[in-house]
Amino acid sequence: MVSLSAACAVVLATVAVGVVPAQGDLSPSALRSTMASWPPPTPEMLSHISDCRQAVIGGGWSGVYAAYRLAAADPENAATVCLFEASHRLGGRTLSVPIDGTEFILDLGAYRFSPDMHLPGDIILKLLKIPTKCYEPTCPKASEEFPKPFMFNYTAPLEVIIDPDTQIPRGYGSALNKLAMEAQGLGVKIYSQTRLVDLVPSTSKNPASLTLTPVASTPATITPRVTVLNLPRQHMLSLPSLASTMPTRNQAILKCVAFEVPKRLGPIDTDSLKPTSALSKAYVYYTDAWWRTKLSLIEGQFPDNGFWPMNTTQGIRLLMHWNDGAMACSTDSDGVEACHGFLQVYYSVSNETFYSGVPKDLNTPDGVIRRSDSDSSSARMLDTLHAAILEALQPVLQSAGVSAQELPTPELLAVGVWRRPDEKHPLAQGYEYTAPTKVYWSSDISGSPAKACSLDGLTEAEYISTILQPYGKEQPIYLANNDYCIQDFKYMYGDWAEDSLTQAERAMHRLGLPRPDWLDEEYYAKKIESVESSLAKEMSGQQKSVLKVSALKRSTLVRAVTDA
């Protein structure tokens, strides 16, 4: 049984009211609809918002997962679980966008996983039983696919979610939305377009003395017994009462971001390791997928080293991946294949402005321009991009005996632009931003988390334990988000949903929930139980050391006073 002893006050600003249809329909069309926009709360839901005794804030991977776990572990009280999401969609940095006018869904954010990552792998494959296929057609080990200086820490081939009938990618977000529907089926209430604007924790001495600080025009107040925050650093630090209610040291831990490149990786002169404006991902749609039909390119990338984009005289950077974009093919009676679909032309970090200039709203990472747009600049941009592609591939086309005139011009460009922290914007711009947001410290550089974060005595154990319960272990307020991770930066790893999901599962462990049957037992023991056990031992040792130091200081003070 879960012990939910303390309370906290949460203020929520509701942005819109609408109709939530009865769920249970997990068809591709239903999932496509929820990925485009999740229905806002109904007036009836808003009238019962005070019934939310278990609150999950944020509809990213760990938020949706936490809501599902809380409901599945205690079905009788599932209706008291509420998931609040500030935007009109679920997913966070998982952004699967149905592209109007096509049958395709594009992943403009997170998009693949290794089954070795049992979170989310076991959610997708075992719990939800969603069809997948290898990301690369030849299914290379994930550890072999990543270009240097990356060193992937899993071996199973990377996979993507597909429609089993067409083999076309269905979007990583389809798993997250299906999990949300499953949670809703258990009784969870999902409030989209509802933003957390403040949080005031209780005190163990006087839980009734909660204070609320509404900062929205029409706030609603709830007092849940447990809260899970799936909030990125920027939103978390913007909460007005945080500065006065969270321990000062914990605030400093929460704010720490370090990205120390170890010397063993050698001198690396690339924008990916410098303060930059955005991580951009771009796809171009062609009515003839010529890279397949004319060049027979079905796997790999150009240039060969996927860590190094190439420049063109048009000022457009390119980094093409032949099999990444969604594509559909058919074969006629003569065996001639016809394909149409998207070519990924860029996925990297830089200060470039061509792709990053497409979205018009900093809080909206996705953007699309079409040849059919009334603004003629869209067609000019597409033509300029096509010219850059032809220039870059001129040797490839020549080798294949293909003329540039044989290739059609593109019809649209779709991008995902994820703003990054830099010196001018330490918390990045907009709410949709990406790494570096964690604590990657190196023994070659600072030598310790304490020096990397400029916090005396900080260890990885203290960081991990503090981040999970930033208001203190007596408060059932848990934080689980991809922004908060610490590691000795020996190799360059990617940022994955696994980081936030393991935090969410450790929160469930602290709440007394057992391992779900579908989650790999060995993985759970290593990533959850072992971590929690090690944290408890190390933190206990640190507390004893602090007590000894405090006792020594008191003794010194007493002697000083006596001597005086």
C-alpha positions as CSV (number, residue, x, y, z in Angstrom):
1,M,0.0,0.0,0.0
2,V,1.3,3.4,-0.9
3,S,1.9,5.8,2.0
4,L,0.8,9.3,1.1
5,S,1.2,11.2,4.3
6,A,2.1,14.8,3.5
7,A,0.4,17.4,1.3
8,C,1.3,20.2,-1.0
9,A,-0.5,23.0,-2.7
10,V,-0.5,23.3,-6.4
11,V,-1.8,26.3,-8.4
12,L,-2.9,25.6,-11.9
13,A,-4.0,28.0,-14.6
14,T,-6.5,26.6,-17.0
15,V,-6.2,27.9,-20.5
16,A,-9.0,26.4,-22.4
17,V,-12.2,24.4,-22.1
18,G,-13.5,21.8,-24.5
19,V,-14.6,18.2,-24.8
20,V,-12.7,15.0,-24.0
21,P,-14.1,12.1,-25.9
22,A,-14.6,8.7,-24.2
23,Q,-11.3,6.9,-24.7
24,G,-10.6,3.3,-25.5
25,D,-10.1,3.8,-29.3
26,L,-6.4,3.0,-29.8
27,S,-6.6,2.9,-33.6
28,P,-4.0,4.6,-35.8
29,S,-6.5,7.4,-36.6
30,A,-7.2,8.0,-32.9
31,L,-3.5,8.1,-32.0
32,R,-2.9,10.5,-35.0
33,S,-5.6,12.8,-33.7
34,T,-4.2,12.9,-30.1
35,M,-0.7,13.6,-31.5
36,A,-2.0,16.6,-33.3
37,S,-3.9,18.0,-30.3
38,W,-5.1,16.5,-27.0
39,P,-8.6,17.6,-26.1
40,P,-8.8,20.3,-23.3
41,P,-10.6,19.6,-20.0
42,T,-14.4,19.7,-19.9
43,P,-16.4,21.9,-17.5
44,E,-17.3,18.8,-15.5
45,M,-13.6,17.9,-15.1
46,L,-12.8,21.4,-14.0
47,S,-15.6,21.3,-11.4
48,H,-14.0,18.2,-9.9
49,I,-10.4,19.4,-10.0
50,S,-10.3,19.4,-6.2
51,D,-10.6,15.6,-6.2
52,C,-7.1,15.3,-7.7
53,R,-5.3,13.7,-4.8
54,Q,-2.4,12.5,-6.9
55,A,-1.1,15.1,-9.3
56,V,1.3,14.6,-12.1
57,I,2.6,17.8,-13.7
58,G,3.8,17.6,-17.3
59,G,2.8,15.2,-20.0
60,G,6.2,14.1,-21.2
61,W,7.4,10.4,-21.0
62,S,7.9,10.3,-17.3
63,G,4.7,12.3,-16.6
64,V,2.5,10.0,-18.6
65,Y,4.3,7.0,-17.2
66,A,3.9,8.1,-13.6
67,A,0.2,8.7,-14.0
68,Y,-0.2,5.3,-15.5
69,R,1.8,3.6,-12.8
70,L,0.0,5.3,-9.9
71,A,-3.4,4.3,-11.5
72,A,-2.4,0.7,-12.4
73,A,-1.0,0.1,-8.9
74,D,-4.2,1.2,-7.1
75,P,-7.2,0.9,-9.5
76,E,-9.7,1.7,-6.8
77,N,-8.2,5.2,-6.5
78,A,-7.2,5.7,-10.1
79,A,-9.8,8.4,-10.5
80,T,-7.9,10.6,-8.0
81,V,-4.8,10.6,-10.4
82,C,-4.7,13.7,-12.5
83,L,-2.2,14.6,-15.3
84,F,-1.7,18.3,-16.1
85,E,0.0,19.4,-19.3
86,A,0.6,23.0,-20.1
87,S,0.4,22.7,-23.9
88,H,-2.2,21.3,-26.3
89,R,-0.3,18.0,-26.8
90,L,1.5,15.3,-24.8
91,G,5.1,14.3,-25.4
92,G,7.4,17.1,-24.3
93,R,10.5,16.6,-26.5
94,T,8.9,13.7,-28.1
95,L,7.1,15.5,-31.0
96,S,5.4,13.3,-33.6
97,V,3.6,15.5,-36.1
98,P,1.1,14.3,-38.6
99,I,1.9,16.2,-41.8
100,D,-1.3,17.4,-43.5
101,G,-1.7,16.4,-47.1
102,T,0.4,13.2,-46.6
103,E,-0.1,9.9,-44.9
104,F,3.0,10.4,-42.9
105,I,3.9,11.3,-39.3
106,L,7.3,12.8,-38.7
107,D,9.3,12.6,-35.5
108,L,10.6,16.2,-35.1
109,G,12.0,15.4,-31.6
110,A,12.9,12.1,-29.9
111,Y,12.3,9.1,-32.2
112,R,14.0,5.8,-31.5
113,F,15.1,3.5,-28.7
114,S,17.1,0.4,-27.9
115,P,15.2,-2.6,-26.4
116,D,18.1,-2.7,-24.0
117,M,16.6,0.5,-22.5
118,H,13.9,-1.5,-20.8
119,L,12.4,1.9,-19.9
120,P,10.9,2.8,-22.4
121,G,11.6,-0.5,-24.3
122,D,9.5,-2.7,-22.1
123,I,6.7,-0.1,-22.1
124,I,6.6,-0.2,-25.9
125,L,7.2,-3.8,-26.6
126,K,5.8,-5.7,-23.6
127,L,3.2,-3.5,-22.0
128,L,1.7,-1.8,-25.0
129,K,2.8,-4.5,-27.5
130,I,3.4,-1.9,-30.3
131,P,5.0,-3.1,-33.6
132,T,8.5,-1.9,-34.3
133,K,11.3,-2.4,-36.8
134,C,15.0,-1.7,-36.8
135,Y,15.9,2.0,-37.4
136,E,18.6,0.9,-39.9
137,P,17.5,-1.7,-42.5
138,T,20.5,-4.0,-41.7
139,C,19.9,-3.7,-38.0
140,P,23.5,-2.9,-36.8
141,K,24.3,-2.9,-33.1
142,A,23.5,0.5,-31.6
143,S,27.0,0.7,-30.3
144,E,28.3,0.4,-33.9
145,E,25.9,3.0,-35.4
146,F,26.9,6.1,-33.5
147,P,29.7,8.2,-35.0
148,K,32.7,9.2,-33.0
149,P,33.1,10.7,-30.5
150,F,29.9,9.1,-29.3
151,M,30.2,5.8,-27.4
152,F,26.7,4.2,-27.2
153,N,26.2,2.3,-24.0
154,Y,23.7,-0.3,-25.3
155,T,24.1,-3.0,-27.9
156,A,20.6,-4.0,-29.2
157,P,19.8,-2.3,-32.6
158,L,17.8,0.9,-32.4
159,E,14.1,0.6,-33.2
160,V,11.3,2.8,-34.4
161,I,7.5,2.4,-34.0
162,I,5.7,1.4,-37.2
163,D,2.3,0.7,-38.7
164,P,2.4,-3.1,-39.1
165,D,0.3,-3.0,-42.3
166,T,2.4,-0.5,-44.2
167,Q,5.8,-0.6,-42.3
168,I,5.7,3.2,-42.3
169,P,6.9,4.8,-39.1
170,R,3.9,5.7,-36.9
171,G,5.8,8.2,-34.6
172,Y,7.5,7.7,-31.3
173,G,4.7,9.8,-29.8
174,S,2.1,7.1,-30.6
175,A,3.5,5.0,-27.7
176,L,3.3,7.9,-25.3
177,N,-0.3,8.8,-26.4
178,K,-1.4,5.1,-26.3
179,L,0.0,4.9,-22.7
180,A,-2.0,8.1,-21.9
181,M,-5.1,6.5,-23.3
182,E,-4.5,3.4,-21.2
183,A,-4.1,5.5,-18.1
184,Q,-7.3,7.4,-19.0
185,G,-9.1,4.1,-19.4
186,L,-8.1,3.2,-15.8
187,G,-9.7,6.5,-14.6
188,V,-6.9,9.1,-14.8
189,K,-8.0,12.6,-15.7
190,I,-5.9,14.4,-18.3
191,Y,-6.0,18.2,-18.2
192,S,-4.3,19.6,-21.2
193,Q,-3.7,23.3,-21.7
194,T,-3.4,23.6,-17.9
195,R,-0.1,25.1,-16.6
196,L,1.5,24.8,-13.2
197,V,2.1,28.4,-12.1
198,D,3.2,27.8,-8.5
199,L,3.8,25.2,-5.9
200,V,4.0,25.6,-2.1
201,P,5.0,22.5,-0.1
202,S,3.6,21.7,3.3
203,T,5.5,21.5,6.5
204,S,5.6,18.4,8.6
205,K,4.5,20.4,11.7
206,N,1.6,22.2,10.2
207,P,0.2,20.7,6.9
208,A,-2.8,23.0,7.2
209,S,-0.8,26.1,6.9
210,L,-0.3,25.8,3.2
211,T,0.1,29.1,1.3
212,L,-0.8,29.6,-2.3
213,T,0.6,32.1,-4.7
214,P,-1.7,32.4,-7.7
215,V,0.0,34.1,-10.7
216,A,-2.6,33.4,-13.3
217,S,-5.9,35.2,-14.0
218,T,-8.2,32.3,-13.1
219,P,-6.2,29.8,-11.1
220,A,-7.5,26.7,-9.4
221,T,-6.1,25.3,-6.2
222,I,-5.6,21.6,-5.4
223,T,-3.9,19.9,-2.4
224,P,-2.7,16.5,-3.6
225,R,-1.2,14.0,-1.3
226,V,1.6,13.2,-3.8
227,T,3.0,15.2,-6.7
228,V,5.2,14.1,-9.5
229,L,6.8,16.9,-11.5
230,N,7.8,16.2,-15.1
231,L,9.1,19.7,-15.5
232,P,12.2,20.9,-17.4
233,R,14.6,23.2,-15.5
234,Q,13.3,26.4,-17.0
235,H,9.7,25.8,-15.9
236,M,10.7,24.5,-12.5
237,L,12.9,27.4,-11.7
238,S,10.2,29.9,-12.7
239,L,7.9,28.8,-9.9
240,P,7.5,31.9,-7.7
241,S,7.6,30.2,-4.3
242,L,10.5,28.0,-5.1
243,A,13.1,30.4,-3.8
244,S,11.5,30.7,-0.4
245,T,10.4,27.1,0.1
246,M,13.2,24.9,-1.3
247,P,16.4,24.5,0.6
248,T,19.1,26.9,-0.7
249,R,21.6,24.1,-1.5
250,N,18.9,22.1,-3.3
251,Q,18.2,25.1,-5.5
252,A,21.8,25.4,-6.4
253,I,21.9,21.7,-7.3
254,L,18.8,22.1,-9.4
255,K,20.4,25.0,-11.3
256,C,23.7,23.3,-12.0
257,V,24.5,22.6,-15.6
258,A,28.0,21.4,-16.7
259,F,29.3,20.2,-20.0
260,E,32.9,19.3,-19.6
261,V,34.5,17.7,-22.6
262,P,37.1,15.2,-21.5
263,K,40.6,15.5,-22.9
264,R,40.7,11.9,-23.9
265,L,38.2,12.7,-26.7
266,G,40.9,14.9,-28.3
267,P,40.5,18.4,-29.7
268,I,37.0,18.6,-31.1
269,D,36.1,21.8,-33.0
270,T,32.4,21.4,-33.7
271,D,29.4,23.5,-32.9
272,S,27.9,20.5,-31.1
273,L,30.2,21.2,-28.2
274,K,29.9,25.0,-28.1
275,P,27.1,27.2,-26.8
276,T,24.7,27.3,-29.8
277,S,21.2,28.4,-30.6
278,A,19.4,25.2,-31.4
279,L,19.4,21.5,-32.2
280,S,17.5,21.4,-35.5
281,K,16.0,18.5,-37.3
282,A,14.8,19.0,-40.9
283,Y,12.9,16.9,-43.5
284,V,12.2,17.6,-47.1
285,Y,9.2,16.0,-48.9
286,Y,9.6,14.8,-52.5
287,T,6.9,13.2,-54.7
288,D,9.7,11.0,-56.0
289,A,12.0,9.6,-53.4
290,W,14.9,9.8,-55.8
291,W,17.6,8.9,-53.3
292,R,16.0,5.4,-53.3
293,T,14.5,5.1,-56.8
294,K,17.5,6.6,-58.7
295,L,20.5,6.3,-56.4
296,S,19.5,3.1,-54.4
297,L,20.5,4.7,-51.1
298,I,18.5,3.0,-48.4
299,E,20.9,3.2,-45.4
300,G,23.6,5.4,-43.9
301,Q,24.2,9.1,-44.1
302,F,26.0,11.8,-46.1
303,P,28.6,13.0,-45.2
304,D,29.7,9.6,-43.8
305,N,30.5,10.9,-40.4
306,G,27.1,12.0,-39.0
307,F,28.8,14.2,-36.4
308,W,30.1,16.7,-39.0
309,P,27.5,18.6,-41.2
310,M,28.8,20.0,-44.4
311,N,28.5,23.6,-45.7
312,T,27.3,24.7,-49.1
313,T,27.7,27.9,-51.1
314,Q,24.0,28.7,-50.4
315,G,24.9,28.9,-46.7
316,I,22.8,25.9,-45.8
317,R,24.3,23.1,-43.8
318,L,23.4,19.5,-44.7
319,L,23.6,16.2,-42.9
320,M,21.5,13.7,-44.8
321,H,20.2,10.3,-43.5
322,W,18.9,8.1,-46.3
323,N,16.5,5.9,-44.3
324,D,15.3,8.3,-41.6
325,G,12.4,10.0,-43.3
326,A,9.0,8.4,-43.6
327,M,8.5,6.9,-47.1
328,A,5.9,4.8,-49.0
329,C,6.7,2.7,-52.0
330,S,4.7,0.6,-54.6
331,T,5.8,-1.6,-57.5
332,D,3.9,-1.7,-60.8
333,S,3.3,-4.8,-63.0
334,D,6.7,-4.4,-64.6
335,G,8.5,-4.4,-61.3
336,V,9.3,-0.7,-61.3
337,E,9.3,0.8,-57.9
338,A,7.8,4.2,-57.2
339,C,8.3,6.0,-53.9
340,H,7.4,9.2,-52.3
341,G,8.3,10.6,-48.9
342,F,10.7,12.6,-46.7
343,L,14.5,12.9,-46.8
344,Q,16.2,13.9,-43.6
345,V,18.5,16.7,-44.7
346,Y,19.7,17.9,-41.3
347,Y,19.9,16.8,-37.7
348,S,22.6,18.6,-35.7
349,V,23.5,21.5,-33.4
350,S,24.7,24.8,-34.8
351,N,24.0,28.5,-35.0
352,E,22.5,28.1,-38.5
353,T,19.5,30.2,-39.2
354,F,17.9,28.5,-42.3
355,Y,16.1,25.7,-40.5
356,S,15.8,27.4,-37.1
357,G,14.1,30.4,-38.7
358,V,11.1,28.3,-39.8
359,P,9.1,28.1,-36.5
360,K,7.6,31.5,-35.7
361,D,6.9,30.9,-32.0
362,L,9.7,30.1,-29.6
363,N,7.3,28.0,-27.6
364,T,6.5,25.9,-30.6
365,P,9.4,23.8,-31.9
366,D,7.8,22.6,-35.1
367,G,7.3,24.5,-38.4
368,V,6.3,23.7,-41.9
369,I,6.7,25.6,-45.2
370,R,5.0,24.5,-48.4
371,R,5.5,25.3,-52.1
372,S,1.8,26.0,-52.1
373,D,2.0,28.7,-49.4
374,S,0.7,32.1,-50.4
375,D,4.0,33.6,-49.3
376,S,6.3,33.2,-52.3
377,S,9.3,33.1,-50.0
378,S,8.4,29.5,-49.1
379,A,9.0,28.4,-52.7
380,R,12.2,30.3,-52.9
381,M,13.5,28.6,-49.7
382,L,12.6,25.2,-51.0
383,D,14.4,25.9,-54.3
384,T,17.5,27.2,-52.5
385,L,17.5,24.1,-50.3
386,H,17.2,21.9,-53.3
387,A,20.1,23.6,-55.0
388,A,22.2,23.1,-51.9
389,I,21.3,19.4,-51.9
390,L,22.3,19.0,-55.6
391,E,25.6,20.8,-55.0
392,A,26.5,18.6,-52.0
393,L,25.6,15.4,-53.9
394,Q,27.1,16.3,-57.2
395,P,29.9,13.6,-56.9
396,V,27.3,11.0,-55.9
397,L,25.0,11.9,-58.8
398,Q,27.9,11.9,-61.3
399,S,29.1,8.5,-60.0
400,A,25.6,7.0,-60.5
401,G,25.1,8.6,-63.9
402,V,22.1,10.6,-62.7
403,S,21.5,14.2,-64.0
404,A,20.4,16.8,-61.5
405,Q,17.6,17.7,-63.9
406,E,16.1,14.2,-63.3
407,L,15.4,15.1,-59.7
408,P,12.1,16.8,-58.8
409,T,12.0,19.9,-56.6
410,P,10.7,19.5,-53.1
411,E,7.1,20.3,-52.0
412,L,7.6,21.1,-48.4
413,L,10.1,21.4,-45.5
414,A,9.3,20.3,-42.0
415,V,11.5,21.2,-39.1
416,G,11.9,20.7,-35.3
417,V,13.9,23.4,-33.6
418,W,15.0,22.8,-30.0
419,R,16.5,25.9,-28.5
420,R,19.6,25.4,-26.4
421,P,21.1,27.2,-23.3
422,D,23.9,29.5,-24.0
423,E,25.7,32.4,-22.3
424,K,23.1,34.9,-23.2
425,H,20.2,32.6,-22.4
426,P,21.3,30.2,-19.6
427,L,17.9,28.6,-19.5
428,A,17.4,28.8,-23.3
429,Q,14.6,30.6,-25.1
430,G,11.0,29.2,-25.1
431,Y,9.9,26.1,-23.2
432,E,10.9,23.6,-25.9
433,Y,14.7,23.3,-25.4
434,T,17.3,20.6,-25.3
435,A,20.7,19.6,-23.9
436,P,23.2,20.6,-22.6
437,T,21.0,20.8,-19.5
438,K,22.6,18.1,-17.3
439,V,25.8,17.8,-15.2
440,Y,28.4,16.2,-17.4
441,W,31.6,16.5,-15.3
442,S,34.9,15.2,-16.3
443,S,37.8,13.9,-14.1
444,D,40.0,15.5,-16.8
445,I,38.6,18.9,-16.2
446,S,37.0,19.8,-12.9
447,G,37.7,16.4,-11.3
448,S,34.5,16.2,-9.3
449,P,30.8,17.2,-9.3
450,A,31.5,19.6,-6.5
451,K,33.9,21.6,-8.6
452,A,31.8,21.3,-11.7
453,C,28.9,22.8,-9.9
454,S,30.9,25.0,-7.5
455,L,29.2,23.3,-4.6
456,D,31.4,22.1,-1.7
457,G,31.0,18.4,-1.1
458,L,28.6,17.7,-3.8
459,T,28.6,14.0,-4.9
460,E,26.7,12.2,-7.6
461,A,24.7,10.5,-4.9
462,E,23.6,13.8,-3.3
463,Y,22.7,15.2,-6.7
464,I,20.6,12.2,-7.7
465,S,18.9,12.0,-4.3
466,T,18.2,15.7,-4.2
467,I,16.9,15.9,-7.7
468,L,14.4,13.1,-7.1
469,Q,12.9,14.9,-4.0
470,P,14.1,18.5,-4.3
471,Y,11.9,19.8,-1.4
472,G,13.3,17.2,1.0
473,K,12.6,13.5,1.7
474,E,9.8,14.4,4.1
475,Q,7.8,15.8,1.1
476,P,6.1,13.5,-1.4
477,I,7.1,15.8,-4.2
478,Y,9.1,14.0,-6.9
479,L,10.9,15.4,-9.9
480,A,11.5,13.3,-13.0
481,N,12.7,15.0,-16.2
482,N,15.4,14.5,-18.8
483,D,17.1,17.8,-17.7
484,Y,18.4,16.3,-14.5
485,C,21.2,13.7,-14.9
486,I,24.7,13.5,-13.7
487,Q,27.6,11.4,-14.9
488,D,31.4,11.3,-15.2
489,F,31.7,12.3,-18.8
490,K,34.0,9.6,-20.1
491,Y,32.1,9.2,-23.4
492,M,29.5,11.1,-25.3
493,Y,26.1,9.6,-24.8
494,G,22.9,10.8,-26.4
495,D,19.9,12.1,-24.4
496,W,17.2,9.6,-24.1
497,A,13.7,9.2,-22.5
498,E,15.3,6.5,-20.3
499,D,16.8,9.2,-18.1
500,S,13.5,10.7,-17.0
501,L,11.7,7.3,-17.0
502,T,14.1,5.8,-14.5
503,Q,13.7,8.8,-12.3
504,A,9.9,8.3,-12.4
505,E,10.3,4.6,-11.6
506,R,12.5,5.4,-8.6
507,A,9.8,7.8,-7.4
508,M,7.3,4.9,-7.6
509,H,9.8,2.7,-5.7
510,R,10.0,5.4,-2.9
511,L,6.2,5.5,-2.8
512,G,6.2,1.7,-2.2
513,L,5.0,0.5,-5.6
514,P,6.5,-2.9,-6.6
515,R,8.2,-3.6,-9.9
516,P,5.5,-4.0,-12.6
517,D,5.4,-7.6,-14.0
518,W,6.3,-6.5,-17.5
519,L,9.5,-4.6,-16.6
520,D,12.7,-6.6,-16.9
521,E,13.7,-7.9,-13.4
522,E,17.5,-7.6,-13.9
523,Y,17.1,-4.1,-15.3
524,Y,14.9,-3.1,-12.4
525,A,17.3,-4.5,-9.8
526,K,20.3,-2.6,-11.4
527,K,18.7,0.7,-12.4
528,I,16.1,1.1,-9.6
529,E,16.7,-1.0,-6.5
530,S,20.5,-1.0,-6.6
531,V,20.6,2.8,-7.2
532,E,18.2,3.5,-4.3
533,S,20.1,1.2,-2.0
534,S,23.5,2.8,-2.9
535,L,22.0,6.3,-2.4
536,A,20.7,5.4,1.0
537,K,24.0,4.1,2.2
538,E,26.1,6.9,0.7
539,M,23.8,9.7,1.9
540,S,23.7,8.1,5.4
541,G,27.5,8.2,5.4
542,Q,27.6,11.8,4.2
543,Q,25.1,12.8,6.9
544,K,27.3,11.2,9.6
545,S,30.3,13.1,8.2
546,V,28.4,16.3,8.3
547,L,27.4,15.7,11.9
548,K,31.0,15.0,12.9
549,V,32.1,18.2,11.2
550,S,29.3,20.1,12.9
551,A,30.2,18.6,16.3
552,L,33.9,19.6,15.7
553,K,32.8,23.2,14.9
554,R,30.7,23.4,18.0
555,S,33.5,22.1,20.1
556,T,35.9,24.7,18.6
557,L,33.4,27.4,19.2
558,V,32.9,26.4,22.9
559,R,36.7,26.4,23.4
560,A,36.9,29.8,21.8
561,V,34.2,31.2,24.0
562,T,35.7,29.7,27.1
563,D,39.2,31.0,26.2
564,A,37.8,34.4,25.7
